Amino acid sequence: MKRVHFSFSKSISRRSFLRGTGAAIALPWLDAMTPAFASSLASQTPRRFVSISLALGLHAPNLNPIEAGRNYTPSLYLSKIPDLLNDLTVVTGSSHPGVGGGHRAEGSILTGAPYSNNATFKNTISIDQYLAKHQGHHTRYPSLVLNIESNNSPSYTENGSMIPAEFSASRLFAKLFMADSKKAQRRQIERLKQGRSIMDIVAGDSKRLMRELGTGDKEKMDQYLSSVRDFEKRLGESEEWAGKAKPKVEMKPPVDIQDRAEVIRRKKLMLDIMQLALQTDSTRFITLHLNGEGATIPIEGVNEGYHGLSHHGLDEHKLEQLTIVETELIKTYGGFLRGLKQTQEASGSLLDNTSVLLTSNLGNASSHDNRNMPVLLAGGGFKHGQHIAFDQENNYPLPNLFMSILRRHGMDTKKFSTSTQEMSGLEMI
């Protein structure tokens, strides 16, 4: 594609397009899109958050460096992405305080909510949804919640309800980039209007009920009404977007990969679409969760199911195959980071402005141990190129990392999950 030069005398819309014969491509973030009254370009560049979570963890001896600090020797897995080591931070010896339950702790990956087998356990809001609540109104989709094989996700609402994931690459692509017919747009707007009227009725009934409640119940109802008002606001914003054109991209509409064993290819396809979603500013907050399919992934040297390999019991033959699978998972993560790094914005690259977290609820899948979670954090405007090593026996609270990310987004958050402070050793640029 030829490089095109522009000269603007005033600010232009972020929703501007390059138009040609029958095609339109959304512009990236440009200097001219910064309002003339802005104090600095950096304050206007969007900040984004992406979480990629693995239900079956990553084998720690292959992932974690031995030495701490900035001059560590890359581990086996990190040696596969040597060009990205200065763009990411490895964190070891951290986990979510009070979270256990093995596989059942998947729901706490991004919430940090102390898990309990008690039937009364209630989850809390995940970091992606917390960000979307406060900053998601700038884009067509406040957030995207994705999987590659089911609707399971680590994304939770304020009420502790899981948000079902989209797991079809073709449906996701159509939602983001394929134009709706005029009829479909009208139908969507009408549904949104009906939804808003229902919320108005619910809010009215709730206010009448408030007069009959005690102090404690009034506080609960006030929280509920706040949620209603927030939902109404989102419906109104969705109505505005329904009539606007979607961005056009060069990628052809994908065909879903039907073979559930093709974990690596399905993950890569989703990551490709995720990059386009960020590049076109269709959303700024994305989660992608991999459940851990039990089938045999079609890679040379692998002849047993992925789930079974993760529960290796230190069997040498299983570990050899697991290493092959996880190496490919790390490579796809690296490919996603490279794509973001190569996409330039007015203030650095897309990666510079996007925090990309790779983690899991399991530090050791073979023993279902939720301590010592695997953690790689890339991009986002932090000083990377280091291994932050905490105590393997007395783990550091990982929710502190979430606080660092929230603060990097300019949020003056006093508390998130079980944390009230930022992560030690992780500094902003």
N, C-alpha and C positions, 0 to 999 in steps of 0.2 A: 504494500500500500504506500502511495506517495505521501510524503510529509507535507502538511498544509500549514501555512503561516497565516495568522490572523492579527489584526490590530484593532483593539476596541477602545473607544473613548469613554465608555461607561460600563457599568456592570451588566452582565447578561444572565439569563435564567439558567439554572442548573438543568432544567428540562429542555435545553436546546438540542437540536439535532443537525447532523450533516445530512443533507438531502440530495438525492440523485434521481436517476430514472427508476422510479418504482421502489426505491429503497431508502431507508433512513437509519442512521447509526447514532446512538446517544453519545454526546460529547463527554469526555472525562472531566474531572474537576480542573478548572482552569483559573489562572490568576484573575481573569476578567469577571469571574463569577463571584468574586469577593466584593461585597458592598463597599462603596467608596468611604463610608464612615467607619469601617471596621478598624479596630485598634491594631490588628496584626493579621497577616495571612494565616498564621498557625492557628489562631483562635477560630477561624472559619472552616478549616479543613475538617471534614467529617471523621469521627473516630468510630471504629467498628470492633466487634467482638465475635470470634468464631470459636466454638468448642467442638472438638472431635473426640468422642469417647468410645472406649473399647470395653465391652462387657467381660472379656477374658484376659484383660491386662496385657503386660509385656514382661518377658522373662528378665528379671532385674540384672543378673550378671552380664547379660548381653547388652543391656541398655545403659546402665549407670557407670560413669567413670569411677576409677579408684581414687584419683586425686581430686581435691577440692580446689576452688579458685579459678583463675583465668588461664592457667597454663597446663590444663589437664590433658592426659592422653585420651583421645577418643575411644569409646567403647566399640565393640563389634558393630552394633547398629548405627552408632553415630559416624563411624568411619565410612558409611555408605552415603552420607550427605555432607562431606567435608567442606563444601563451598557455602554451607549455611550455618556453620557453627558460631560465627560471629553475629548471627541474626537471632540466636535463640539462647535460652537459659535452661539448664538442667537442674531440677530440684529433687533432692532425695531426702529421706527421713521425715516426710510430712504425711499427714492424713487428717481426716475430719474427726475432731474430738467426739467421743461417745457414739460413733457410728460403727456398727458391726452387722452381722447377719449374712456375710458372704455375698452371694448373688443378689439377695434381696436389698442390698444397700445401693443398687443401681439408682434408685430414686433420690439418693442423697448426693450424687456426684456433683451437681451444680447448686444444690441448696445447702449442703453441709448440715442438714437437720439431723440431730442425733437419732439414729434408727432404733426402734424397739419392736420386739415381736408382739407386744401388747396390741390388742385389737383397737385400742383408742389412739394409736400413733397417727399423727397428722403431719404431713409434710409442710414445707414452707416454700416461699417463692424462690425460683432459681435465678442465678445472676443474669442470664440472658433476658428473662422476662422482667426483671427489675430494671434493666437498662432500657428494654423496649417500652416499659410503662412511662419512663421519664423522657426518653429521647427518640422513641420509635415513630413519632408523629411526622417526622420529616420525610418519610418515604412511603411508597405505596403499601408495602408490607412492613409493619412494625417489627416482625421477626419471621424467620423460617425455622420450622422444627422438622428435621429430616431423619430418615433411617434408610437402610438399603433392603430391608426384607419384611418389616412389620411396622405397626403404628406405635411401638414402644419408644419412649423417649425419656431423657433426664430433665425435661423442661416442665416446670410446675407453676401454677398460678398462685396468687396471694392466698387463695383458699385451700391450697395444698392439693389441687387436682392436676393430674398429669395431662399435658397437652398432646393429643395424638399426633404422631409424625406422618408426614407424607413420605411414602417409600417408592413411588413410581417416578422415575426420571422423566418419562414422557409427559406425565401430568404436571410435574413441577415446571418443566420447560414451557408448556402451554400456558400455565398460570402466569408465568413471568413475562413471556415474550410473544405469544401468539394473540393477535388482535381478536377481540370479541365482536360479534356482529352487533348492529344497532339494536336488534331485538333482544339479544342477550344482555346488552348494557341496560336497556330499559327494565328488563326483568330483574336484574341485579339491584338496580336502584330502588325498584318497588319493594323488593324483599327487605332492603336496608331501612326503608321508610317504615314498613310494618314493624320491623324489629324495634325501631326507635319509639314508635307509639306504644308498644307493649311495655318498654322500659318506663315510659312516662306514667302509665297506669300503675305499674308496680311501685314506683317511687311515691305516687300519690297515696296509695293504700298504706304504705309503710309509714308515711308521715302522720297519717291519722292514727295509726296504731301507737305511735310514739307517745301520745298523750296519756295512754293507759299503762305505760311501762315504768318499772323502777329504774334507779340510777344505773345499775349494772347492765340491765337489758337495753337501756337507752344507748349506752356506749357500744354495745354489740350492733344495734340497729344503725347507729351512726356510721360504723365501719362498713356495714352493708350498703347504706345509701351512698357512701363514697365510692364503693365499687360500681354501683349502678351508674352514677354520674360519669365515672371513668369510662364505663362501657358505652354510654350514650355518646361521649366525646369521640370514641374510636369509630362508632357507627357513622357519625357525621363526617369524619375524615374519610372513611371508606367510600361514602357516597360521592364525595368530591372527586376521588380517584377513579371511580367507576366510569366517568365520562371522558377521562384523559387517555390519550394514546399510550400504548406500551412501547418501550424501547425495542428497536430492531437490532438483531445481532447476526453475525456471519455464520455462527454455528447452525448446522442443519438440525431440525427436530430429531431428537434421539429415539431409538427404538429400545424398549425395555429389554434387559437381559433376563430371560426367563429362568435360566439355570441358577438355582439358589446357591449352588456351590461356588459360583463365580464371584466370590466375595471381593477379590482385588479389583476386577474389572468393574463391578457394580459400584464400588467405592470411588474409583477414579472417575466414572461417569458423573456421579453426584458432585464430586469436587470440581469438575469442569464447569458444571452449571452454577455451582456456588460462586466460583470466581466471576462469572458473568453477572450474577446477581449483585455482587459487591461493586463491580466495575461500572455498572449502569446505575448504581445507587438505587436499586429497587428495594433493598433492605440493608440494614447495617448490623443485624444481629442474627446469627445462624448457629444452630446446633445440628450435628450429625452423629448419630449413635449407631454402632455396630453391635448387634446382639451376640454374635458368636455362633454362626451356623454350624451344625454338627456334621455336615457332609464333608467329603474329602475335596479340598480345594485343588483344582486341576493345575498343579505346578509340578514340574519335573522334580523327582526326589521325594514327593509327598504321596503316601498311599494310605493314610489314616485320617479320620475326621478331625477337623480343627478343634472342636470342643474336647474331644478325647486327648488330643495332643497337649492342650493347655493343662490338663490334669495328669501330668507326666509322671509324678512320683519320682523324679530324677532318673527315670529310665533313659539311658543314653540314646537309644534308637528314636524314641519319641522326641527328645530334645533336639536332635539333629533336624527332624522334620519341622518341629515348631519354629526353629531358627529360620528355616527357609520361608515359612509363611510370614513370620513377623518382620523379617527383612523386607519383604515386599510391601507390607503395611507401612513401614517407615519410609520406604522409597516413594510411595504414593503421597504421603504427608509432605515429603521433601519437594515433590513435583508441584504440589499445591502452593507451597511457600515460594518456589521459584516463579510461578506464574504471577503471584502478587508482587513479588520483588521487581519483576520486569515491567510492571504496569506503573508508569509514572504519573504522579499527580502534581499539583502546583507546589505542594510542600512535601517533597520526598516521594517515595513509592507507595503503592497501595499497602504493602506489607508494613511500612513505617507507621501507617495509620490504622493498622488492624492487629489487635492482640489475638493470636491464634494459640489456643490451648489444646494440647493432646494429653489425655489422662484416662484413668479407669477407676472404678470402685474397688478393684482387686489389686493389691500389691503382690500377692502370690496366689494365682488362680488354682494351683495344684492343691493348696491347703485352705482355700477360700478365706484367705487372710486379707482384711481391709486396711491393714497398716502399710506404711511405706508405699504409698500409691505412686505409680509412674507419672511424672510430670515434666512436660516440655512446654515452655512458653516462648513463642516467637513473635517478633515485631512489636507493634503497639507503642513505640516510642520509649522503650526501656533500654538501659545499658546492658547489652547481652554479652555473649562470648564467655560465659562462666558456668561453673558447677557450684550451686549453693547446696552444701551438704549439712543437713541437720542430724540429730541423734536418731539412729535406727531403732533404739530401744524405747526412748522417750520422745515420740514424734512431735514435730513442730505443727501447730494448727494451720492447715491448708486454707481455711477461710480467710486468713490474712492476705493470701494472694488475691482473693476476690476483692478485698478492700483496696489493694493496690490498683487493680484494674478499674474499679469504680472511681477512684481518685484521679486516675489518668484520664478518665472521661469528664473530668471537671466537676464531679459530684461531691458535695460536701457531706458525704454519708458518715454518720456517727457510729452506726452499727450495722453489720450484715451477718446473718446467721449467728454463729457463736463468736464472731470477731468484732473487735473495736479498734484495731490498729492494722497498719500496712505490713507487708512481709519484710522482715529483716534481710538486708543484703541486696534487695532488688530496688534499684534506683531509676528514676526517670531521666531521660536525656534533657 
